[in-house]
Amino acid sequence: MPSQRLLVIEDDYDVAEMLVMYFTSYQYEVFHADSGLVGVEMARTKYPHLILLDVMMPDIDGYETCHRIRQMTLTKYIPIIFLTQRDERANKVKGLELGADDYITKPFDIDELRLRVQGAIRRATRESLHESRTGLPTGTLVEEEIQRRRYLDRNYVSIQFGLEGFKQYCDVYGFMAGNEVFGFAGRAIQQVVTEHGTADDFIGVMDDFFIVLTDAERAAAIESGIKSVFAEGVKAFYSFADAERGGLLVNAGTSNEKVIALMSLVPVKAPV
C-alpha cells in the first residue's frame, strides 16, 4: 500500500520535529508547514491523507487556516485534526463547526494521537469517502461534487482517466505493486492539476477511474500534462529490462510472443 501522506501545520519547531520523526517511523510520508499560509498552499500541492493543524500560529491562526482549506474544492475533503493548548469547550466547538474532524489538546499522548490519525483515515475510507490508495475523494463525495457543478453557472468539464495496461501489469508484478502505481497515478494528476488548474478544481476516484473537474479552457493543458508526467514516472515501477523494452514481454520464445506497452493514463468514459 502506498505511504499515507500527513501534513503537519505547526510553528513550534520542537513539536513539529517530534511529530515528523514519530510518524515517519510509522511509514507515513510527512510534510511540515511552519505557518498557516504555507500550510494552505501545501495542502493544495501535497494533498495529504490528513492534516494535523495547530491553532496558535504567527500569521493566520488554525481556525482561519482550516476555513481556507475547506473553501478550496481541491482540499475541502481532507480530514483535519486540531492541535491546541486550549481546552475550553467553545474553542473546540468553533474548530468542529469549521469542519475539523477531531481535536486533541496539548500536551498530548503521541500514541493516542497516532490512533486518532489512523481512525480518521480509516473512517473516511470505510465510509467510502476516500479511496485508500490515493486518499482522494470517492463514492458519494464525487457524485455530490458532480451534481453541485451541474447547477453552477460556469464553464467546466469532466476529464476521466483510466490506467491502460494496469491489469496486465498486476498479473506480472502483483497487486501490491499495482497499488503503488495507482497511488503514483493519483499524485501525478494532483501535481498537474495544482500546476495548471485552480483551487476550485476537483480530483476524485470512482471504480478505478480518476475524475478531474476543471475549467474547459484549462482542460487540454491538464490532460496533456497528466499523460506526460505519468508516462515519464511510471517507468520507475518496471524492471530495467521492461522499461528499456517499452513494455512487458509475454509468451517469450513462443509464436505468441508480444510486448504489452507500458501503462498509460488515458481519457475514458467512466461510469459516473
N, C-alpha and C positions, 0 to 999 in steps of 0.2 A: 504494500500500500504506500503511495507517495506520502512524504512527510507532511504533517499538518502544519500550516503556517500560523504563527502567532505574532501579533503586533502589540508591543508594549509602549504605551504613551506615558512617559514618566520623566519628570525633570530631576528627581533625586538620583544622582549617578550611582550611589551605593545600592539603592533599592533596584534600579534598573539593571545594574551589572549582576546582582544576585538572581534576578528573575531570568535574565538571558542565559546565564550559566546553568541554572537549575533546569529550565525547560529544554535547553539544548541537550542536556544529559538524558532527557527522556525522548530524544529523537524528534523534537519539534524544530521546524525552521523558524527562528525567532528574529524579528526586526525590532529596532528601537528608535523611537522618536522622542526628543527631549523637550518638545513643546507641542501645544495643541495644533498650531498651524501646520507644522511639519507632519504631525500625526494625521491630519485630514488628508494631506497630499499622499502620504504613504499608504493610507487606507485605500486610496484610489489607484495607486500604482502597483501595490503589492497584493492587494485583495486577499487578506488573511482569512483563515477559517474563523478566527475570534480575535477580539481586541480587549486588552487589559488597559483600562483608562483611569489615570489619576485625576482626582477632582481639582486639586490645587496646583495650578501651573502659572508661569510668569506672563504669558501673553493672553491667551483666551483660556478660560477655565474648562474643566471637563464637561460641564453641562453644555456650554456653547460648542465645544468640540463634538460632543455626541449629537447635538442638534444639526450641525453642518454635515456630519456623516450620514445622518438619517434623511437629510434633504436631497442627497445625491442618489439618483436611481442606481448607479453602479455600485454603491456601498450600503444602501439602506437596509439590506437584509443580513448584514454581518452581525453575529452575536457580540454583545458588549458587556463586559463585567467592570463595574466601577471599583476603584481602589481609593479609599479615603480615610483620613483620620477622624472625620466627623462621624458621630454616632446618633445624631438626632433623627427622629422619625421623619421630620419634614424634609430633610435633605435626601433621605432615601426615597421618599415618595416623589420628589422632584426628578431624581435620576430615572426612576422607573416610568414616570409619565413621559419622559423624553425618549423612551424606547430602550433603556438598558435592560438586559436580561437577568442580571444578578448584581449583587452589591456586597462587598466584603470590606470590613473595617481594619485599618492598620492599628497596631501590629497584628499581622495575620499569621496563621499556621500555613507554611508553604505547601505541605502535603494536602491540607484541606483545599487550598486554592487550586492545586492541580486537579483534584477530584471535581471541583466545581467547573473547571475548564473542560474536563472530559465530559462531564454531564451535560453542559450547554451544547457542545458539539454533537454529542450523541443524541440529544433531544431533537436538534434540528434535523439530523439525518433520519432518526426513527420516525419522525412525523412527516417525512418526505418533503421537507422544506429545503434541505441542502443535499446535493449529490456528494457522496462520501469521498470519491476520488479527487474531486476538484474543489469542494467547498462552495460551488456555485449554486444559486437558487434552482430548484426543480419543482416538479409537481404543481400544486395549486399556486405557488408564487409566480411561476412562469405564466400560467393561464390567466391569473389576475392582471399581470403586467400587460399582457397582450390585449386583454379586454379593455383595460384602462386607456391604452393608447388608441384604440379604435374609436373612443369617444372624445379624443382630443383633436382640436382643430390645428393639426400640424402635419408636416410632410415627413413621414417616417417610413422606413421599410424594414422588413424582417429578412435577415440572411440566415440560412440554416445550413450547417455543415455536418457532414458525416466523415468518418475515418475509413477511407477506401483501403482495403488490404489488411484491415485490423484482424479479422477472423483468421486469415492465413498466418499472420504474424503470431497470434496467440497459439495456434496449432504447433508452431515450431519452437517458440521461445517460452510459452507458458502464460497463464493468466496473470501471474504476479507481475511479469514484465509488461504485459498488456496494460495493467492498471497504471504502471509508471508512465507509459506512453500516453494514456488517456489524461493523466494529470498534467503532463507536459503540454498536451494539446490545449487544455484549458488555460494554462499560463501563457502560451503563445498568443491565444486570442485576447486575453486580458492585456498583454503588452501592446499589441497593435491597436486595440480599441482605446487604450489610455493615450497612445501617441497621436492617433488620427481622429479620435472621436471626441465626445464631450462628456461632462459629468452626468448628463441625463441619459446616456446610452445604457443599454441593459444587456447582460450576458446570462444565459441560463442553460440548463441541460434537460432534455426530455428524451427518454428511451435511447440513450447513447448518441443523440444528436445534440449539437451545440446550436443555441439560438442567440442571434445578435440583433438587437433592435437599435437602429441608428437613423440619423438624418439621411434622406435619399441622396443628397449631394455628396455625402461622405462615404457612401456605400462602396463605390468602386475602389477607392483607395484602401478601405478597410479590408475588403475581400482579397485584393491583390496582396496586401501586406501579410495577411494571415497565411495565405498559401505559401508565400516566400519564407517567412520566419519558420513555419513548421517544416517545410521541405529541407531547410538547412539544418535545423536542430534535430530532426528525427534520425539522422544518420548515426548519432551517438548511441542509439538504442539497438543498433545492429552490430554484429561481429565485423571486424575489419574486412574480411573477405566478402561478406554480403554487401557492405557499404560500397566497396570498390566495384563490385559487380553491378550494383544498382538495383539489387533485389534478392529475393530468396530463390535458391536453386532447388527445385523439387524434381523427384524422379530421376536423379542423376544417373547417368550411364544407361538409361533406357530410351526407347523410342519416344516416350512421353516426356522426356526431359524438357523443362522450361524454366524461365525466370519470372517470378512474380515481383513486379515493381515494388520499390519502397513505398511504405504507406504515405498517403497524402490526404490533406483536408480538402474536401470538395463540396461545393454547394449542392444541396439535395432538397427534395421535397419531404420535410419532416412531418410526422403525424401529430400536428398541433392544431 
